């Protein structure tokens, strides 16, 4: 009897933990798809481009700026999402952190390596290095203290995207 109770309790705890992980993962993602690279738009990372006929959503500032640079004159305004609050902020007034130890929207997966053949590494991904927007310099510096990276203004962020 005690054994059944322990087993039932363990199964219930395991079910709650699995459910929590699934819900947390679902909450981190929105239902939007990036119009530039077709990846999911994660909460706190979106970048909205206002065009003459509506708007487009990018998964991150790097994809949004990439779109703007490759479609000159099409984008009328751009809004980044503050990483911490999710609030939309004018892209040109945002502070950005580039790089660091987190990758939010890139297709990064282990590369299969066969013995004695060759090794490979990820050479290019439009979403790397990560570029994250913040409404305040303090927010950007807080993120940098936790994850590393370099602080950029909008002009510097555009130049970084242009160079890649």
C-alpha positions in Angstrom: 0.0 0.0 0.0 2.8 2.4 1.0 4.7 1.4 -2.2 1.6 2.3 -4.4 1.3 5.6 -2.6 5.0 6.5 -3.2 4.8 5.4 -6.8 1.6 7.4 -7.4 3.1 10.5 -5.7 6.3 10.1 -7.8 4.3 9.9 -11.0 2.3 13.0 -10.1 5.4 15.0 -9.3 7.0 13.9 -12.6 3.8 14.8 -14.5 3.8 18.3 -12.9 7.5 18.8 -13.7 7.1 17.8 -17.4 4.0 20.0 -17.7 5.8 22.9 -16.3 8.7 22.5 -18.7 6.3 22.2 -21.6 4.3 25.3 -20.6 7.5 27.3 -20.0 8.8 26.5 -23.4 5.5 27.4 -25.0 5.4 30.7 -23.2 8.8 31.6 -24.5 7.6 31.4 -28.1 4.9 33.4 -29.8 2.8 32.1 -32.7 4.5 34.5 -35.1 7.0 33.5 -37.8 9.9 35.7 -39.0 9.2 37.1 -42.4 12.9 37.1 -43.1 14.2 33.7 -42.0 10.9 31.8 -41.3 11.9 31.0 -37.7 9.6 31.4 -34.7 9.6 34.8 -33.1 10.5 34.4 -29.4 9.0 36.6 -26.7 11.2 39.7 -26.1 13.0 39.3 -29.4 10.6 40.5 -32.1 11.3 43.4 -34.5 8.5 45.0 -36.4 9.0 46.7 -39.7 6.3 49.2 -40.8 6.0 49.2 -44.6 3.7 51.2 -47.0 1.3 48.3 -47.1 1.2 47.0 -43.5 4.0 45.6 -41.4 6.3 42.6 -41.3 7.7 40.8 -38.2 11.3 39.6 -37.8 12.5 37.2 -35.2 15.2 39.5 -33.9 16.8 42.9 -34.5 19.5 41.3 -36.7 16.9 39.9 -39.2 14.9 43.1 -39.1 17.9 45.3 -39.8 19.0 42.9 -42.5 15.6 43.2 -44.2 15.8 47.0 -44.0 19.4 47.1 -45.4 18.4 44.8 -48.3 15.2 46.7 -49.1 16.2 50.3 -49.1 13.3 52.8 -49.0 10.7 50.1 -48.2 10.8 50.4 -44.4 9.0 53.5 -43.1 9.7 52.8 -39.4 11.1 50.0 -37.2 10.3 48.9 -33.7 12.3 46.6 -31.5 11.0 44.8 -28.4 12.7 45.4 -25.1 14.1 42.1 -24.1 13.0 42.4 -20.4 9.6 44.0 -20.8 8.5 43.0 -24.3 7.5 46.7 -24.9 7.9 48.0 -28.4 10.5 50.8 -28.7 11.6 52.8 -31.7 14.6 50.9 -33.2 16.7 54.0 -33.6 16.3 54.8 -29.8 17.1 51.3 -28.6 20.3 50.1 -27.1 21.6 46.7 -28.4 23.8 44.0 -27.0 25.6 41.9 -29.6 27.0 38.5 -28.8 27.2 36.9 -25.4 26.6 33.4 -24.2 22.9 33.0 -25.3 21.5 32.2 -28.7 17.7 32.7 -29.0 16.6 32.2 -32.6 19.5 30.7 -34.5 19.5 27.2 -36.0 22.2 25.9 -33.8 22.3 22.1 -33.4 25.1 19.6 -32.9 26.8 18.7 -36.1 27.2 15.0 -36.7 30.8 13.9 -36.7 32.0 10.6 -38.0 35.3 9.1 -36.8 38.4 10.0 -38.8 36.5 11.9 -41.4 36.2 15.7 -41.1 34.7 18.1 -38.7 32.4 21.0 -39.5 31.3 24.1 -37.7 28.6 26.6 -38.2 30.0 29.2 -40.5 27.0 31.5 -41.1 23.6 32.1 -39.6 21.8 35.3 -40.2 20.7 35.4 -36.5 24.2 35.2 -35.1 25.8 36.8 -33.3 22.7 37.5 -31.4 21.5 41.1 -31.3 19.1 42.0 -28.5 17.3 45.3 -28.0 16.7 47.2 -24.7 14.8 50.4 -24.0 17.5 51.6 -21.5 21.2 51.5 -21.3 20.9 50.1 -17.8 18.9 47.2 -19.1 21.5 46.5 -21.8 24.3 46.7 -19.2 22.4 44.4 -16.8 22.1 41.8 -19.6 25.8 42.2 -20.5 26.8 41.6 -16.9 24.9 38.3 -16.9 25.6 37.1 -20.5 28.5 39.1 -22.0 28.4 40.8 -25.3 29.1 44.4 -26.5 26.9 47.4 -26.2 25.8 49.1 -29.5 23.7 52.0 -30.5 21.3 51.8 -33.5 23.9 53.0 -36.1 26.5 50.6 -34.7 24.0 47.7 -34.8 23.2 48.5 -38.5 26.9 48.6 -39.3 27.5 45.3 -37.7 24.6 43.7 -39.7 25.9 45.3 -42.9 29.4 43.8 -42.3 28.0 40.3 -42.0 
